[in-house]
Every structure is written in C-alpha cells, then in structure tokens.
Amino acid sequence: MTPLQRYIAEEIAADHADGILTRREALRRLGLLGMGVPAAAALLAACSSDGGSPSPGRTSTATTTSGPPGMAAAVPTTPITFQGPQNRTLQGAWAAAAQPRGAVLVIHENRGLNDHIRSVAGRFAGAGYSALAIDLLSEEGGTDKFSDPAQATAALSKIPTDRFVADLGAGVDELERRTPGKKLGATGFCFGGGLVWLLLTAGGPKLAAATPFYGPFPDNGDLSASKAAVLAIYGALDTRVGATRPAAEAALTKAGVPHESFVAPDADHAFFNDTGPRYAPAAASEAWRRVLDWYGRYLA
C-alpha cells in the first residue's frame, strides 16, 4: 500500500470513528480500496480504540448566515479541457478573475472534482486570483463519471504517484498559459493538500506560493528544489495529519523558504469544507483570510 493509499484508508477509518460512516459502509469503502475484511476490520478497530478515537463533539453542525468564506463574491466556473502529459486530455474547472493579481491551482479532496471544489476556484477568482481546479480522474473519464463517490475515491487510490505529479505539473503549465506574466500558487485540501506537498517536493519551480490544507507531509519529504512560500494549515483536533506538521516545518526551514503554519483552534480535519460534517465556520473564515493575505504577499 502506497502512502497515499494508506492515507485514504485511514481517512475512511477516521470517518467511521467519528460516526460519519457506519461500520458496514466503512468496510465497503475499504474493500473498494482492495483491503480484505480482516485487515479492514483491524484498521477500524485501531482507529476506534481509546488511543485513536476522536474526542466527543469533534464533528460540527454549526451554520453561518453569511455563507462560506468568499462565496458572496465567487465567480462561476467553466468546464475546460487541456493537454496533459503524453498527449492525454485533462479536465478541470476554470474561473477567471476580472483583473487577476495572480493565479491558483486548486487540488481536490479524495472524492474528486465536485461542486465544493469548483466553488473554491470561483471564490479565488472573486478575490482576484484566476483559478483552475484540476480533475485528477480525467483519464478515468472525469469525476462526474462516478455516481458513487466511494468509487471515485477508490479510483484515485489506484493512480500512481508519478501520474499525479505529472498531471499537476500540466495544470500549472495551463494556469501559466491562461495567466501570462502572473505568479502562480497551489491550494489543496486533505488528499489534495498532500498532493501540494508532493508537487513541492518534485520541484515545482513555477510555483511562487502554496497553501496546503491539512495535507499529510510525505515521508522524508525534501523541499530543497522548491522556492514556493508556504502557508500550511491544520486543525488543532486533527492529530492524525497534525503529527506530520513537525516534519513539514523542518523541511521548510531547511529549504530556507518563507513559511508559516496556522493551526485552527477547535477545528478538525476538513474544517474548510462547508458541505461536510466537520465544517467549522469561524476556522474556515480565518483560514481563508490568511490564505488571501499570503497570496497577497507572494502572488500579487
């Protein structure tokens, strides 16, 4: 099992531990990843034990009358296709800022390119940063080909890491083509946050800044080839991904690039996703403010 596959499996187990998924549904999803019942049951038991279970009340049902951060000014996205590696066709959602200050590649969670991620691209455009939300299931026909989000997750888990890095690189190239002369950034969430880190470890010389949201830092990750200024965002209750924060900060310090970490208090994994059960409005608003400030410093 690759590190990304392990991460996806652990995320499913954490959802079960938090009461978001029933045991039956969690076992089904782990089975789609290729895990046998004994291994899947052991993983669920480990995440539900005293040492790995979440504290009561970690999920949130809070709402806000003002809507998700940045939504009021969001720009509608347009479906696009563009050339990927080896002449493959990639899909995405494009949102153009009226007067772009910079441009951002948006990388989705492990459910693929959905309406929530499209809205994030639109919010960036509304804030002055043209944005491309890439669909990393393009070769499989696109996320919309999967009626079952769990099947989309399983398909993502089977994609080789080098294909992700190559497709993301093509996304950066397309972003550059559409916004000539502008500085480029990358933002990803959960699984996509981990892919931001992978893109940075691969070099990513065209990226001037990045803001990974609660993305696991890769084992022995080396950022020496990257020049991007990084704002890493975490939830204080997300101990699973938070455990990788020291390694990320050490690698950033060693690379000598500008960097900060924001740990949102009383917020869990996926706290920015306003369509999910862990959405934390106050933390999401503060994270969005910090992201725009970061891009204002390093992309504009």
Secondary structure, 3 states (H helix, E strand, C coil): CCHHHHHHHHHHHHHHHCCCCCHHHHHHHHHHCCCCHHHHHHHHHHHHCCCCCCCCCCCCCCCCCCCCCCHHHCCCCEEEEEECHHHCEEEEEEECCCCCCEEEEEECCCCCCCHHHHHHHHHHHHCCEEEEEEECCHHHCCHHHCCCHHHHHHHHHCCCHHHHHHHHHHHHHHHHHHCCCCCEEEEEECHHHHHHHHHHHCCCCCEEEEEEECCCCCCCCCCCCCCCEEEEEEECCCHHHHCCHHHHHHHHHHHCCCEEEEEECCCCCCCCCCCCCCCCHHHHHHHHHHHHHHHHHHCC
